[in-house]
């Protein structure tokens, strides 16, 4: 699978589709995370469904390349991490 470089805008909207994406927003260990040496958690999530997430890209992201992780627990299981294969870039 070829990795893509996708530009994102701080303060803009993001959307992910897939499966088993839903997470518990009351658990600080679960959610959507931008990672580039430090970790920034998404605070505003508009849609939190098993097959779709819509969220506000954190306005405080600094320029650079980021990985995107989704951390969720299904039922009473441990938190699982999914990693977006593409690299997200902020300019």
C-alpha angles and dihedrals in degrees: 000000000000115000118227131208108228123190117222129188120225107242091022129114126268130197131192128184127192137093135296090019099133115109138180106261091198092063111081090206092062130067143064117322133189110207131192104143090310126051125238118188121211110245101187118058117172099180124028106175131145091251103029140038124188118186147157113257106236110263092217097063111130122221114280145078120306139190117217121220131187113202118193142151123217111216110319095335126120120276112276124203127219120191124207107234093218126078117239118215129202118194 
